[in-house]
Amino acid sequence: MKTFKLDQFLKYQGWVESGGEAKVLIRAGEVSVNGIVETRRGKRLAAGDVIQLGERSCVVGEA
């Protein structure tokens, strides 16, 4: 499995168009990892982590 940083994952999923957009959303506290708001864009994700942005959510390693 490819490993991702949080900002890269948002872009990979197509939830944002750029790393800059991801950075803004993450710093604004709009993204959570496993139900906890994450403000570090470089947060390393592991298989099984649940990422949420607004109404969207995804489990790392699934899609």
Buried (B, 14 or more C-beta within 10 A) or exposed (E): EEEBBBBBBBBEBEBBEEBEBBBEBBEEEBBBBEEEEBEEBEBEBEEEBBBBBEEEEBEBEEE
